Amino acid sequence: MPEREELCTIAWDAETASIIYIDQTLLPGRCEQMRCTTVEDLARAIRRLEVRGAPALGIAGAMGVALAAVRSTEADLDRFLAEVGRAADLLRSTRPTAVNLAWGIDRVARKVAMAASVDEAKALAVAEANAVAEEDELTCRRLGAFGEELFPTTCTALTHCNAGALACRCWGTALGVIRSAVAAGKDVRVIACETRPLNQGSRLTCWELARDGIDVTLIPDSSAAYLMRKGAIDLVIVGADRITKDAVFNKIGTYMHAVAAHHHGIPFYVAAPLSTFDLARIEQDIIVEERDRAELAYCGDRQLAPDSVNVLNYAFDATPLDLVDAIITEIGVLRPPYTDSFRLVGNSALRRGQGT
């Protein structure tokens, strides 16, 4: 893989006590860093998908709590904690389906609540938020090392949406596995679905892979099954926004790829860190986010649908676990029966004191 300056999607700037992030709505035309100095700015950036991707949202949530803490002028600890709590609630409400956001928020909020003073709370918040970001990079690289072993020496992998460096601090989950396979000397070609309606596949995944010199071909979402039938795809690998004990939630369109892959006998893999697991819940417990009708009814300023037509615009779908051949994590590759595999997840989470 050619040497490139590594992407850092989101970071804490200690000098200005602010959050720096790549605005993903500007890609692939421009790669620009933005700065958040208020929690309201961050909440807006998350809603607009300037910051997106499950692990990156976990980091954003963690740093958002740190931002609220550091920027607070409250001297009284109780009033300070109440203010930080309101900021956490605002951030938590921005993306209800992706579990990492709440996970990152709660992890830093727990540290803040342990403080004996406002100054201590601020220091703890920043330290924990930075720890979340640093751990994410290590997690993705461990996950990638486990996942690359599933790839044949020469293969074509289909991926959906963007589960790359832009969805994490860097490296990526599903694309991190692909990067790891290429770094291991394997000949991997990638087929990227455009991922309607916001085109995270064409705008983000293709941009990342082309930047790294990895062979990538863009296709319409609706042609994936046909390519499977033609024998043009060897495996499917996607990320996840939440994994319950019976389903994987990911960008809308993932389920249809899983069904088609199962029909054609093609391995379907999910790559996700332990922070994405929510094993206390099942599919029907989860609110699936619906996006604005304009994302489907318009392309830029051009109207694509009559005003009188209703639009149903789900952001995610749920893929039953019986369609998933393996889940790649930082503690190894989990395989069916998942009731047994998920005990490893629970035990690992308990050891780390984070819960699922």
C-alpha positions in Angstrom: 0.0 0.0 0.0 1.5 3.4 -0.9 2.7 5.6 2.1 0.1 8.2 2.9 -0.5 10.7 5.6 -2.9 8.9 7.8 -6.4 10.3 8.2 -7.4 11.4 11.7 -11.2 11.8 11.5 -11.7 13.5 14.9 -9.3 14.8 17.6 -9.2 16.9 20.8 -7.2 20.1 20.4 -5.8 20.8 23.9 -4.4 24.2 23.0 -7.9 25.6 22.2 -10.0 23.2 24.2 -12.1 22.3 21.1 -12.8 19.4 18.8 -11.3 19.2 15.3 -13.0 16.9 12.8 -13.1 16.2 9.0 -16.4 17.5 7.6 -17.5 14.4 5.6 -20.3 16.2 3.8 -17.7 18.0 1.7 -16.0 14.8 0.5 -14.9 13.8 -2.1 -14.5 17.3 -3.5 -12.8 18.8 -0.5 -11.1 17.4 2.6 -11.4 20.1 5.3 -11.1 20.2 9.0 -13.7 22.0 11.1 -13.7 23.1 14.7 -16.4 22.7 17.4 -16.2 25.0 20.4 -19.7 24.3 21.7 -21.8 21.2 22.3 -24.5 22.7 20.1 -22.0 22.9 17.2 -21.1 19.3 17.7 -24.8 18.2 17.9 -25.5 20.0 14.7 -22.4 18.4 13.0 -23.6 14.9 14.1 -27.1 15.5 12.8 -25.8 16.7 9.5 -23.5 13.7 9.2 -20.4 15.9 9.1 -19.3 13.4 11.8 -20.6 9.9 11.2 -19.7 6.2 11.6 -20.3 4.2 14.8 -16.8 4.4 16.4 -16.3 8.0 15.3 -19.6 8.9 17.0 -18.4 7.2 20.2 -15.3 9.4 20.1 -17.5 12.4 19.3 -19.8 11.7 22.2 -16.9 11.3 24.6 -15.2 14.5 23.4 -18.6 16.3 23.5 -18.9 15.6 27.2 -15.3 16.8 27.7 -16.1 19.9 25.7 -19.1 20.7 27.9 -17.0 20.1 31.0 -14.0 22.3 30.0 -16.1 25.1 28.6 -18.4 25.3 31.7 -18.0 28.4 33.9 -19.9 26.8 36.8 -17.9 26.7 40.1 -20.4 24.7 42.1 -19.9 21.0 41.5 -23.6 20.0 41.6 -24.6 22.8 39.1 -21.6 21.8 37.0 -22.6 18.2 36.9 -26.2 19.2 36.0 -24.9 21.3 33.1 -22.7 18.5 31.7 -25.7 16.1 32.1 -27.9 18.4 29.9 -25.1 18.5 27.3 -24.9 14.7 27.3 -28.6 14.4 26.9 -28.5 16.8 23.9 -25.8 14.8 22.2 -27.4 11.4 23.0 -30.6 12.6 21.2 -28.9 13.3 17.9 -28.5 9.7 16.5 -30.7 7.1 18.4 -29.8 4.0 16.5 -26.0 4.0 16.7 -25.1 2.7 20.1 -21.5 3.9 20.2 -22.5 7.5 20.6 -24.3 6.9 23.9 -21.5 4.5 24.9 -18.9 7.3 24.5 -21.0 9.8 26.3 -21.7 7.5 29.2 -18.1 6.4 29.6 -16.9 10.0 30.1 -19.9 11.0 32.1 -19.2 8.2 34.6 -15.6 9.6 35.1 -16.9 13.1 35.6 -19.4 11.9 38.2 -16.5 10.5 40.3 -14.7 13.9 40.6 -14.5 15.7 44.0 -14.2 19.1 42.3 -14.9 20.9 39.1 -11.3 21.1 38.2 -10.8 17.4 38.7 -13.9 16.7 36.7 -12.6 18.7 33.7 -9.2 16.9 33.8 -10.9 13.5 34.1 -13.2 14.3 31.2 -10.4 15.3 28.8 -8.2 12.4 29.8 -11.0 9.8 29.3 -12.1 11.3 25.9 -8.6 11.1 24.6 -8.4 7.5 25.9 -11.5 6.6 24.0 -9.9 8.0 20.8 -6.6 6.2 21.3 -8.2 2.9 22.2 -10.3 3.1 19.0 -7.2 3.1 16.8 -5.7 0.1 18.6 -9.1 -1.7 18.4 -9.4 -1.2 14.7 -5.8 -2.5 14.1 -6.4 -5.6 16.2 -9.8 -6.2 14.5 -8.1 -5.8 11.1 -5.5 -8.4 11.9 -8.1 -10.9 12.9 -10.3 -10.2 9.9 -7.6 -10.3 7.2 -7.2 -14.0 7.9 -10.7 -14.6 6.5 -9.7 -13.2 3.2 -8.4 -15.5 0.4 -5.0 -14.6 -1.1 -6.8 -13.2 -4.1 -10.4 -12.0 -3.8 -13.1 -9.4 -4.6 -14.9 -8.0 -1.5 -18.2 -6.1 -1.6 -18.8 -3.4 1.0 -21.7 -1.1 1.8 -21.7 2.4 3.2 -18.5 3.6 4.8 -16.8 1.6 7.6 -13.3 3.0 7.1 -11.0 5.6 8.6 -13.7 8.2 8.3 -16.0 6.1 10.5 -13.4 5.8 13.2 -10.4 7.7 14.5 -8.4 6.1 11.7 -7.8 2.8 9.9 -11.4 1.6 10.0 -13.5 -1.6 10.8 -14.6 -3.2 7.6 -12.2 -1.1 5.5 -9.6 -1.7 8.2 -9.9 -5.4 7.6 -9.4 -4.7 3.8 -6.4 -2.5 4.6 -4.9 -5.1 6.8 -5.4 -7.8 4.1 -3.7 -5.6 1.5 -0.9 -4.8 4.0 -0.4 -8.6 4.4 0.3 -8.9 0.7 -3.1 -10.1 -0.4 -4.6 -9.1 -3.8 -7.9 -7.6 -2.7 -10.3 -5.8 -5.1 -13.2 -3.9 -3.7 -16.7 -3.4 -5.0 -18.3 -0.4 -3.2 -22.0 0.2 -3.3 -23.0 3.8 -3.8 -25.2 3.6 -0.6 -28.3 5.6 -1.2 -29.5 8.2 -0.4 -26.4 10.0 1.0 -23.8 8.1 -1.0 -21.4 7.3 1.7 -20.1 4.5 -0.5 -19.3 6.6 -3.5 -18.3 9.8 -1.7 -16.4 8.3 1.3 -15.4 4.6 0.8 -14.3 5.2 -2.8 -12.4 8.3 -1.8 -10.6 6.5 1.0 -9.6 3.4 -1.0 -8.5 5.4 -4.1 -6.4 7.6 -1.8 -4.7 4.4 -0.5 -4.2 3.0 -4.0 -6.6 0.0 -3.3 -8.5 -1.3 -6.4 -12.1 -0.1 -6.0 -15.1 -0.2 -8.4 -18.3 1.7 -7.7 -21.7 0.1 -8.4 -25.3 1.0 -7.8 -26.7 -0.6 -4.7 -29.3 -2.5 -6.8 -26.7 -4.3 -8.9 -25.0 -6.2 -6.0 -27.2 -9.3 -6.2 -26.6 -9.6 -10.0 -22.8 -9.4 -9.5 -23.1 -12.2 -6.9 -25.0 -14.3 -9.4 -22.3 -13.7 -12.0 -19.6 -14.9 -9.6 -18.0 -11.5 -9.4 -18.0 -11.3 -5.6 -16.1 -13.6 -3.2 -17.2 -12.1 0.1 -19.2 -9.3 1.7 -17.8 -7.2 4.6 -19.7 -4.4 6.3 -19.5 -2.5 9.6 -22.3 -2.1 12.2 -24.0 0.7 14.2 -25.4 -1.6 16.8 -25.4 -5.4 17.4 -28.2 -6.8 19.5 -28.4 -10.4 20.6 -30.4 -11.2 17.5 -29.5 -8.7 14.7 -26.9 -6.4 13.2 -28.0 -2.8 12.6 -26.2 -1.1 9.8 -26.8 1.4 7.0 -30.0 0.7 5.1 -29.4 -1.8 2.3 -27.2 -4.1 4.4 -30.0 -6.6 4.9 -30.6 -7.1 1.2 -26.9 -7.8 0.6 -27.0 -10.4 3.4 -30.0 -12.1 1.9 -28.4 -12.2 -1.6 -25.1 -13.4 -0.2 -26.8 -16.2 1.7 -28.7 -17.3 -1.4 -25.5 -17.4 -3.4 -23.4 -19.1 -0.8 -21.1 -16.1 -0.3 -19.6 -15.4 3.1 -21.2 -12.3 4.8 -18.9 -10.8 7.5 -19.5 -7.9 10.0 -16.6 -6.0 11.5 -17.3 -4.1 14.7 -15.7 -3.3 18.0 -17.1 -4.5 21.3 -18.4 -1.0 22.0 -21.0 -1.6 19.2 -22.5 -4.6 21.0 -25.8 -4.0 22.9 -26.6 -7.5 24.1 -29.1 -6.5 26.7 -31.5 -5.7 23.8 -33.2 -7.4 20.8 -34.1 -6.0 17.4 -37.6 -4.9 18.3 -36.3 -2.7 21.2 -34.3 -0.4 18.9 -35.6 2.8 17.4 -34.6 2.9 13.7 -33.8 6.5 12.7 -35.7 8.0 9.8 -34.0 10.8 7.9 -35.5 13.9 6.2 -37.6 13.3 3.0 -35.5 15.9 1.2 -32.6 13.4 1.1 -34.6 11.3 -1.3 -36.9 13.9 -2.9 -34.0 16.2 -4.0 -30.6 15.9 -5.4 -29.0 19.2 -4.5 -31.4 21.8 -5.7 -33.1 19.5 -8.3 -36.4 18.0 -7.3 -36.7 14.2 -7.9 -40.2 13.5 -6.5 -43.5 15.4 -6.5 -44.3 17.3 -3.3 -47.5 15.2 -2.9 -45.6 11.9 -2.6 -44.8 10.4 0.8 -41.2 9.4 1.5 -40.0 6.6 3.8 -36.3 7.2 4.5 -34.9 4.7 7.0 -31.2 5.3 7.9 -30.6 1.7 9.0 -31.9 -1.8 8.7 -31.5 -4.9 10.8 -29.9 -8.1 9.5 -30.8 -11.3 11.5 -27.8 -13.1 12.9 -28.6 -16.3 11.0 -27.4 -14.5 7.8 -24.1 -13.5 9.4 -21.2 -15.9 8.9 -18.8 -14.2 11.3 -18.4 -11.0 13.4 -14.9 -9.7 13.5 -13.9 -7.9 16.7 -10.8 -6.9 18.6 -10.9 -10.0 20.7 -11.2 -12.4 17.7 -13.7 -13.7 15.2 -17.1 -14.7 16.6 -19.0 -17.4 14.8 -22.4 -19.1 15.2 -23.9 -20.1 17.5 -23.7 -16.5 18.7 -25.3 -17.3 22.0 -22.0 -19.0 22.9 -19.8 -16.4 21.1 -21.5 -13.5 22.9 -20.5 -14.8 26.2 -16.9 -13.9 25.2 -18.1 -10.4 24.5 -19.8 -10.1 27.9 -16.8 -11.5 29.8 -14.4 -9.2 28.0 -16.6 -6.1 28.6 -16.8 -7.0 32.3 -13.0 -7.3 32.6 -12.7 -3.9 31.1 -15.5 -2.5 33.4 -17.5 -1.1 30.5 -20.6 -3.4 30.3 -22.7 -4.0 27.2 
